[in-house]
Amino acid sequence: MTPPVTPPVTRRAEARDFAAVQQLLELYQYELSDIWPQDADAEARYGYDLQAHREGGRFCAHVALLGSQYVGFALVAPAAVTRTEGCWMEQFFVLKRHRRCGLGFALAEHVLRSHPGLWEVGQMPANVAAQAFWRDVIGRVTGGRYEEVEVTEGWWRGVVQRFRIDEAASP
């Protein structure tokens, strides 16, 4: 796909953005339903509780827009898989039409640099495309300074990249 004509706007989500983030989460969960076992409810919604992200603090959301169109989001939570401090990329999604044109990298870089310090980013074992994406993004943002581990026990299992974003690299 060719790059967007105008660069995306990437920013921390505001109160007015959460209806769009909620809808994008539905699309994201549907897209992953073949590798992330989950069922829609009686109203055909997967549902995702965004209350902690709306309140802010150590949980937050970021959005990517092209003009007035929402094209992606990221949810950040406190580190919880391999570390007890830092950030965890809880969810990350870009609409299919806008992938492979730099928009995902722009959103990921914005999010990582907005939260300097320790990070962990994980991908489900079957999500090979996400693993390749994150290895590329994290490698570029950190200059290749990250470690990758496979988590096989606990509440979350998969591939996890661990690294640090320096304060000087923040926006």
NUZA-205109 format. One line per 10 residues: number of its first residue (from 0); their letters; for each residue x, y, z of C-alpha. Coordinates in nm, 2 decimals, always signed. Example, Ala and Ser with C-alpha at 12.3 -4.5 7.8 and 13.67 -1.06 7.14 Angstrom:
BEGIN
0 = as = +1.23:-0.45:+0.78  +1.37:-0.11:+0.71
//
This chain:
BEGIN
0 = mtppvtppvt = +0.00:+0.00:+0.00  +0.12:+0.35:-0.07  +0.19:+0.59:+0.22  -0.09:+0.82:+0.32  -0.09:+1.16:+0.15  -0.10:+1.34:+0.48  +0.09:+1.20:+0.78  -0.13:+1.06:+1.06  -0.21:+1.25:+1.37  -0.10:+1.04:+1.67
10 = rraeardfaa = -0.19:+1.16:+2.02  -0.31:+1.05:+2.36  -0.68:+0.98:+2.35  -0.92:+1.24:+2.49  -1.27:+1.18:+2.64  -1.43:+1.25:+2.29  -1.22:+0.96:+2.14  -1.34:+0.67:+2.35  -1.65:+0.58:+2.15  -1.42:+0.54:+1.84
20 = vqqllelyqy = -1.17:+0.34:+2.04  -1.45:+0.11:+2.17  -1.56:+0.05:+1.81  -1.21:-0.01:+1.69  -1.17:-0.26:+1.97  -1.47:-0.46:+1.84  -1.30:-0.48:+1.50  -0.97:-0.58:+1.66  -1.13:-0.85:+1.87  -1.32:-0.99:+1.57
30 = elsdiwpqda = -1.00:-0.99:+1.36  -0.81:-1.19:+1.63  -1.10:-1.43:+1.71  -0.94:-1.71:+1.51  -0.63:-1.71:+1.74  -0.78:-1.55:+2.06  -1.07:-1.77:+2.18  -1.35:-1.54:+2.26  -1.72:-1.51:+2.19  -1.95:-1.21:+2.12
40 = daearygydl = -2.23:-1.15:+2.36  -2.60:-1.16:+2.30  -2.58:-0.82:+2.12  -2.30:-0.95:+1.90  -2.03:-0.74:+2.09  -1.71:-0.87:+2.23  -1.69:-0.59:+2.48  -1.38:-0.45:+2.64  -1.38:-0.24:+2.96  -1.20:+0.09:+2.89
50 = qahreggrfc = -1.28:+0.25:+3.23  -0.92:+0.24:+3.36  -0.80:+0.39:+3.03  -1.06:+0.67:+3.05  -0.95:+0.75:+3.41  -0.58:+0.78:+3.31  -0.30:+0.74:+3.55  -0.09:+0.44:+3.46  -0.35:+0.32:+3.20  -0.40:+0.53:+2.89
60 = ahvallgsqy = -0.51:+0.51:+2.53  -0.36:+0.67:+2.22  -0.53:+0.72:+1.88  -0.42:+0.76:+1.52  -0.62:+0.97:+1.28  -0.61:+1.05:+0.91  -0.80:+1.37:+0.88  -1.11:+1.31:+1.09  -1.10:+0.93:+1.04  -0.98:+0.71:+1.33
70 = vgfalvapaa = -0.75:+0.45:+1.18  -0.58:+0.30:+1.49  -0.54:+0.29:+1.86  -0.31:+0.16:+2.13  -0.38:+0.08:+2.50  -0.11:+0.11:+2.75  -0.12:-0.05:+3.10  +0.13:-0.11:+3.38  +0.38:-0.38:+3.31  +0.25:-0.71:+3.43
80 = vtrtegcwme = +0.39:-1.01:+3.23  +0.76:-1.02:+3.28  +0.81:-0.71:+3.50  +0.64:-0.52:+3.78  +0.75:-0.17:+3.67  +0.72:+0.00:+3.34  +0.46:-0.02:+3.06  +0.28:-0.31:+2.88  +0.14:-0.26:+2.53  -0.20:-0.39:+2.62
90 = qffvlkrhrr = -0.37:-0.37:+2.28  -0.25:-0.22:+1.94  -0.46:-0.21:+1.62  -0.45:-0.04:+1.28  -0.73:-0.08:+1.03  -0.62:-0.33:+0.75  -0.65:-0.07:+0.48  -0.39:+0.15:+0.65  -0.13:-0.12:+0.73  +0.21:-0.14:+0.56
100 = cglgfalaeh = +0.23:+0.23:+0.48  +0.41:+0.36:+0.79  +0.10:+0.44:+0.99  +0.15:+0.16:+1.24  +0.51:+0.25:+1.29  +0.41:+0.62:+1.35  +0.15:+0.52:+1.61  +0.39:+0.27:+1.78  +0.68:+0.51:+1.79  +0.45:+0.79:+1.93
110 = vlrshpglwe = +0.32:+0.56:+2.21  +0.66:+0.42:+2.31  +0.83:+0.76:+2.32  +0.53:+0.91:+2.51  +0.61:+0.67:+2.80  +0.99:+0.67:+2.86  +1.12:+0.39:+3.08  +1.09:+0.01:+3.08  +0.86:-0.16:+2.84  +0.72:-0.50:+2.75
120 = vgqmpanvaa = +0.54:-0.57:+2.43  +0.38:-0.91:+2.37  +0.24:-1.11:+2.09  +0.03:-1.43:+2.09  +0.23:-1.73:+1.96  +0.01:-1.77:+1.65  +0.03:-1.40:+1.55  +0.35:-1.42:+1.34  +0.27:-1.09:+1.15  +0.25:-0.90:+1.48
130 = qafwrdvigr = +0.58:-1.06:+1.60  +0.75:-0.94:+1.28  +0.60:-0.59:+1.31  +0.71:-0.54:+1.67  +1.06:-0.68:+1.61  +1.10:-0.42:+1.34  +0.95:-0.13:+1.53  +1.13:-0.20:+1.86  +1.45:-0.26:+1.67  +1.43:+0.07:+1.49
140 = vtggryeeve = +1.32:+0.27:+1.80  +1.58:+0.12:+2.03  +1.87:+0.07:+1.78  +1.83:-0.30:+1.83  +1.87:-0.29:+2.21  +1.59:-0.52:+2.33  +1.56:-0.88:+2.45  +1.30:-1.12:+2.36  +1.16:-1.40:+2.58  +0.89:-1.66:+2.54
150 = vtegwwrgvv = +0.64:-1.67:+2.83  +0.50:-2.02:+2.87  +0.33:-1.99:+3.21  +0.10:-1.75:+3.38  -0.21:-1.55:+3.28  -0.05:-1.43:+2.95  +0.16:-1.65:+2.71  +0.35:-1.56:+2.40  +0.65:-1.37:+2.28  +0.76:-1.06:+2.47
160 = qrfrideaas = +1.01:-0.80:+2.38  +1.16:-0.61:+2.68  +1.35:-0.28:+2.64  +1.39:+0.07:+2.77  +1.29:+0.40:+2.60  +1.52:+0.68:+2.71  +1.38:+1.00:+2.85  +1.59:+1.19:+2.59  +1.40:+1.01:+2.31  +1.06:+1.13:+2.43
170 = p = +0.85:+1.38:+2.24
//
